[in-house]
Amino acid sequence: MKKRNPQLNKNGELIHLLSTEGLSREILTQILDTAGNFVSLGDREVKKVPLLRGKSVFNLFFENSTRTRTTFEIAAKRLSADVFNLDIARSSTAKGESLLDTIANLSAMAADIFVVRHGESGAPYLIAQHVAPHVHVVNAGDGRHAHPTQGLLDMYTIRHYKKDFTNLSVAIVGDVLHSRVARSDIHALTTLGCPDLRVVGPRTLVPSEFADMGVRVCHTLEEGIKDADVVITLRLQNERMSGALLPSSHEYFKSFGVTPERMQWAKPDAIVMHPGPINRGVEIDSSVVDGGQSVVLPQVTFGIAVRMAVMGIVAGNMA
């Protein structure tokens, strides 16, 4: 008997969002289509819909976050939910048993949705296994494993500008080794039918085993972004690096920094994306971030609509 995906109920409906891995093209498309209905809300005078009125959304961030936590909070409030932000400092006790104790206590406060960011890969899965059937868990980033809403907002952005995934060349450049965003993007792009996906960076940060995920591994920027339609740059994650993975950020920029000159290797109408926060002058030149091909700010706007869609969809399905 095939083990059921822990994100889906027996009818195959989304009850938790833990990873883009294992979600069908239909479910990914449903989320993107639903988000499309929410995008224009930001332009209206009244920015709310009553979809989650009376529901309680708990933001549990065991790791720092500005953009993700804020956009989840805005998304929940635009759905008319009550939002509770819990900044739980990352401590060695915030693992295993005590994590479940935290969840048990918060469940006793009648939570409906937990939005969880945690430094340990797999923590949101553990939580999802222990919540009541009417409670939903949304992974806002776990360790270096997954960041599904970022992956989905990246898919929304690509679809918005490029319409069709099935003829695109996409390059993911930078610290792929530590990047939960890269993993979520790769799973989603593959499922949505992207035929040419490259991961690009130095050997220490882009190990050859990424080829097992069905992507092309490139160790020079020119090869990696040549004729690309989409260039996704990733942050160098100094806080997750141990040992001498890089000589220096200056050396990295010299070889892999995305500059206007190097963007000429990509297609003339290529878009440039970045999950933020951006280290200007390290993974990407300021003039590219602020230039005509950059879509980093629309990504943030779309992120609110995508997070609204995810919470709206999971809240409507029972385990």
C-alpha positions as CSV (number, residue, x, y, z in Angstrom):
1,M,0.0,0.0,0.0
2,K,1.4,3.4,-1.0
3,K,2.0,5.7,1.9
4,R,-0.3,8.7,1.6
5,N,1.2,12.1,1.2
6,P,0.9,13.7,4.7
7,Q,-0.2,17.0,3.0
8,L,-3.4,15.5,1.5
9,N,-6.5,13.9,2.8
10,K,-8.0,10.7,1.5
11,N,-9.7,12.6,-1.3
12,G,-6.4,14.0,-2.4
13,E,-7.2,17.5,-1.2
14,L,-4.6,19.8,0.4
15,I,-4.9,19.9,4.2
16,H,-1.3,21.0,5.0
17,L,1.3,22.7,2.9
18,L,4.6,21.2,3.9
19,S,6.6,21.0,0.6
20,T,6.0,21.4,-3.1
21,E,7.4,17.9,-3.5
22,G,4.8,15.3,-4.1
23,L,2.0,17.8,-5.1
24,S,0.4,17.2,-8.4
25,R,0.3,19.7,-11.3
26,E,-3.4,20.1,-10.6
27,I,-2.9,21.2,-7.0
28,L,-0.1,23.5,-7.8
29,T,-2.2,25.1,-10.6
30,Q,-5.2,25.3,-8.3
31,I,-3.1,27.3,-5.8
32,L,-1.8,29.6,-8.5
33,D,-5.3,30.2,-10.0
34,T,-6.7,30.9,-6.6
35,A,-3.9,33.4,-5.9
36,G,-4.7,35.1,-9.2
37,N,-8.2,35.9,-7.8
38,F,-6.6,37.6,-4.8
39,V,-3.9,39.7,-6.5
40,S,-6.2,42.6,-7.4
41,L,-7.4,42.9,-3.7
42,G,-4.3,45.0,-3.0
43,D,-5.5,47.7,-5.3
44,R,-9.0,47.9,-3.7
45,E,-10.0,50.4,-1.1
46,V,-11.3,47.5,1.1
47,K,-8.6,44.8,1.0
48,K,-10.5,42.1,2.9
49,V,-12.6,39.0,2.1
50,P,-14.4,37.1,4.8
51,L,-13.0,33.6,3.9
52,L,-11.4,32.9,7.3
53,R,-13.6,35.1,9.5
54,G,-13.6,33.7,13.1
55,K,-10.5,31.4,12.4
56,S,-7.3,31.8,14.4
57,V,-4.0,31.8,12.6
58,F,-0.9,31.3,14.8
59,N,2.5,32.4,13.3
60,L,5.2,30.3,15.0
61,F,8.6,31.5,14.0
62,F,11.4,29.6,15.6
63,E,13.8,31.4,13.2
64,N,14.1,35.0,12.2
65,S,12.0,36.3,9.3
66,T,10.7,39.7,8.2
67,R,9.2,39.3,4.7
68,T,7.7,35.8,5.2
69,R,6.2,36.5,8.6
70,T,4.8,39.9,7.6
71,T,3.3,38.7,4.3
72,F,1.7,35.7,6.1
73,E,0.2,38.1,8.7
74,I,-1.1,40.4,6.0
75,A,-2.5,37.4,4.0
76,A,-4.3,36.1,7.1
77,K,-5.7,39.5,8.0
78,R,-6.9,40.0,4.4
79,L,-8.8,36.8,4.8
80,S,-10.4,38.2,8.0
81,A,-8.7,35.7,10.3
82,D,-7.5,36.6,13.8
83,V,-3.7,36.5,13.8
84,F,-1.4,35.7,16.7
85,N,2.4,36.2,16.2
86,L,4.6,34.1,18.5
87,D,8.3,34.9,18.3
88,I,9.8,31.9,19.8
89,A,13.6,32.3,20.2
90,R,15.5,29.4,18.8
91,S,16.8,27.4,21.7
92,S,18.1,23.9,22.0
93,T,14.9,23.0,23.9
94,A,12.7,24.1,21.0
95,K,13.1,20.6,19.5
96,G,11.4,17.2,19.8
97,E,9.2,16.9,22.8
98,S,9.0,20.5,23.8
99,L,8.0,21.5,20.3
100,L,5.1,19.2,20.5
101,D,4.3,20.5,24.0
102,T,4.2,24.0,22.5
103,I,1.8,22.8,19.8
104,A,-0.4,21.0,22.3
105,N,-0.7,24.2,24.4
106,L,-1.5,26.4,21.4
107,S,-4.0,23.8,20.2
108,A,-5.7,24.2,23.5
109,M,-6.1,27.9,22.6
110,A,-8.3,26.8,19.6
111,A,-5.8,27.4,16.8
112,D,-7.1,26.6,13.3
113,I,-3.9,27.2,11.2
114,F,-0.2,27.0,12.3
115,V,2.3,28.8,10.1
116,V,5.6,27.4,11.1
117,R,9.2,28.4,10.4
118,H,11.8,26.2,12.1
119,G,15.6,25.7,11.8
120,E,15.2,21.9,11.8
121,S,14.3,20.2,8.6
122,G,11.1,18.2,9.1
123,A,9.7,20.1,12.1
124,P,6.4,21.1,10.3
125,Y,5.9,17.4,9.4
126,L,6.2,16.5,13.0
127,I,3.6,19.1,14.0
128,A,1.2,18.1,11.2
129,Q,1.3,14.5,12.5
130,H,0.2,15.7,16.0
131,V,-2.6,18.2,15.4
132,A,-6.3,17.7,15.5
133,P,-8.1,16.9,12.1
134,H,-9.5,20.4,11.8
135,V,-6.0,22.1,12.3
136,H,-3.8,22.9,9.3
137,V,-0.1,23.4,9.2
138,V,1.7,25.6,6.6
139,N,5.5,25.4,6.4
140,A,7.1,28.8,6.2
141,G,10.5,27.3,5.9
142,D,12.2,24.4,7.6
143,G,16.0,24.2,7.8
144,R,17.4,23.7,4.4
145,H,14.6,21.4,3.4
146,A,11.6,23.3,2.0
147,H,10.0,26.8,1.7
148,P,6.9,25.9,-0.3
149,T,5.1,29.3,-0.3
150,Q,8.2,30.9,-1.6
151,G,8.4,28.2,-4.3
152,L,4.8,28.9,-5.1
153,L,5.1,32.6,-5.3
154,D,8.1,32.1,-7.6
155,M,5.9,29.9,-9.8
156,Y,3.2,32.6,-9.8
157,T,5.8,35.2,-10.8
158,I,7.2,33.1,-13.6
159,R,3.7,32.3,-14.9
160,H,2.7,35.9,-14.7
161,Y,5.6,37.1,-16.9
162,K,6.2,34.0,-19.1
163,K,2.7,32.4,-19.2
164,D,3.8,28.8,-20.0
165,F,6.3,26.6,-18.2
166,T,6.7,24.0,-20.9
167,N,9.2,25.9,-23.1
168,L,11.2,27.8,-20.4
169,S,14.9,27.7,-19.5
170,V,15.3,28.5,-15.8
171,A,18.6,29.1,-14.0
172,I,18.9,29.0,-10.2
173,V,22.2,30.7,-9.2
174,G,24.0,30.7,-6.0
175,D,24.0,28.8,-2.7
176,V,21.9,25.9,-3.7
177,L,23.3,23.6,-1.1
178,H,21.7,25.5,1.8
179,S,18.7,26.7,0.0
180,R,15.2,25.5,0.9
181,V,13.9,27.9,-1.8
182,A,15.9,26.1,-4.5
183,R,14.6,22.8,-3.5
184,S,11.0,24.0,-3.5
185,D,11.5,25.8,-6.8
186,I,13.0,22.7,-8.4
187,H,10.2,20.3,-7.4
188,A,7.5,22.8,-8.5
189,L,9.2,23.7,-11.8
190,T,9.7,20.0,-12.6
191,T,6.1,19.2,-11.9
192,L,4.8,22.1,-13.9
193,G,6.7,20.8,-16.9
194,C,9.8,23.1,-17.2
195,P,12.0,21.3,-19.7
196,D,15.4,23.1,-19.0
197,L,16.3,23.7,-15.4
198,R,19.9,24.5,-14.3
199,V,21.5,25.0,-10.9
200,V,24.5,27.2,-11.1
201,G,27.4,28.0,-8.7
202,P,30.7,26.9,-7.3
203,R,31.2,23.2,-6.7
204,T,31.2,23.7,-2.9
205,L,27.7,25.2,-3.1
206,V,26.2,23.3,-6.0
207,P,27.3,19.7,-5.5
208,S,26.9,17.3,-8.5
209,E,24.3,15.2,-6.7
210,F,21.7,17.9,-7.6
211,A,21.7,16.2,-11.0
212,D,19.7,13.4,-9.3
213,M,16.8,15.9,-9.0
214,G,16.7,16.1,-12.8
215,V,18.4,19.4,-13.2
216,R,21.6,20.4,-15.1
217,V,24.5,21.3,-12.8
218,C,26.6,24.2,-14.1
219,H,29.8,25.4,-12.5
220,T,30.3,28.6,-14.6
221,L,27.8,31.4,-14.8
222,E,28.0,31.8,-18.5
223,E,27.0,28.2,-19.1
224,G,24.4,28.4,-16.4
225,I,22.5,31.5,-17.6
226,K,23.1,31.2,-21.4
227,D,19.7,31.8,-23.1
228,A,17.8,31.6,-19.9
229,D,14.3,33.0,-19.7
230,V,14.3,33.2,-15.9
231,V,17.3,33.8,-13.6
232,I,16.6,33.1,-9.9
233,T,19.5,34.4,-7.7
234,L,19.8,33.0,-4.2
235,R,21.2,34.6,-1.0
236,L,24.6,33.4,0.2
237,Q,23.5,31.9,3.6
238,N,26.4,32.7,5.8
239,E,24.5,31.7,8.9
240,R,24.2,28.1,7.6
241,M,27.7,27.7,6.3
242,S,30.3,25.8,8.2
243,G,33.9,25.7,7.2
244,A,35.5,27.1,4.1
245,L,32.8,26.7,1.5
246,L,33.7,30.1,0.0
247,P,37.0,32.0,-0.1
248,S,35.0,35.3,0.4
249,S,31.9,37.0,-0.8
250,H,34.1,39.2,-3.0
251,E,35.5,36.2,-4.7
252,Y,32.0,34.8,-5.2
253,F,30.8,38.0,-6.8
254,K,33.8,38.0,-9.2
255,S,32.8,34.6,-10.5
256,F,29.0,34.3,-10.0
257,G,27.6,37.7,-9.2
258,V,24.8,38.6,-11.6
259,T,25.7,41.9,-13.3
260,P,24.2,43.8,-16.3
261,E,27.0,42.6,-18.5
262,R,26.5,39.0,-17.5
263,M,22.8,39.2,-18.0
264,Q,23.5,39.6,-21.7
265,W,24.2,35.9,-21.8
266,A,20.5,35.3,-20.9
267,K,17.6,36.0,-23.2
268,P,17.0,39.7,-23.8
269,D,13.6,39.5,-22.2
270,A,14.8,37.3,-19.2
271,I,13.4,38.2,-15.8
272,V,15.6,38.2,-12.6
273,M,14.2,37.0,-9.3
274,H,15.5,36.9,-5.7
275,P,13.7,35.5,-2.6
276,G,15.3,38.2,-0.4
277,P,16.9,39.4,1.7
278,I,19.3,40.5,-1.0
279,N,23.1,41.0,-0.4
280,R,23.7,43.7,-3.0
281,G,27.1,43.4,-4.6
282,V,27.5,39.7,-3.4
283,E,25.1,37.5,-5.4
284,I,23.7,40.3,-7.5
285,D,24.7,43.8,-8.6
286,S,22.5,46.7,-7.4
287,S,21.9,47.9,-10.9
288,V,20.3,44.5,-11.8
289,V,18.1,44.5,-8.6
290,D,16.8,48.0,-9.5
291,G,16.8,47.4,-13.3
292,G,14.1,46.8,-15.9
293,Q,14.5,43.0,-15.8
294,S,14.1,42.7,-12.0
295,V,10.8,41.4,-10.6
296,V,11.8,41.1,-7.0
297,L,9.2,43.6,-5.7
298,P,6.3,42.0,-7.7
299,Q,7.4,38.7,-6.1
300,V,6.6,40.1,-2.7
301,T,3.2,41.4,-3.8
302,F,2.3,38.1,-5.4
303,G,3.6,36.4,-2.2
304,I,0.7,37.8,-0.2
305,A,-1.9,36.5,-2.7
306,V,-0.2,33.1,-2.8
307,R,-0.2,32.8,1.0
308,M,-3.9,33.9,1.0
309,A,-4.6,31.1,-1.5
310,V,-2.8,28.4,0.5
311,M,-4.5,29.3,3.8
312,G,-7.9,29.6,2.1
313,I,-7.6,26.2,0.4
314,V,-6.3,24.2,3.4
315,A,-8.9,25.8,5.7
316,G,-11.6,24.5,3.4
317,N,-10.5,20.9,3.5
318,M,-10.8,18.4,6.4
319,A,-8.3,15.7,7.3
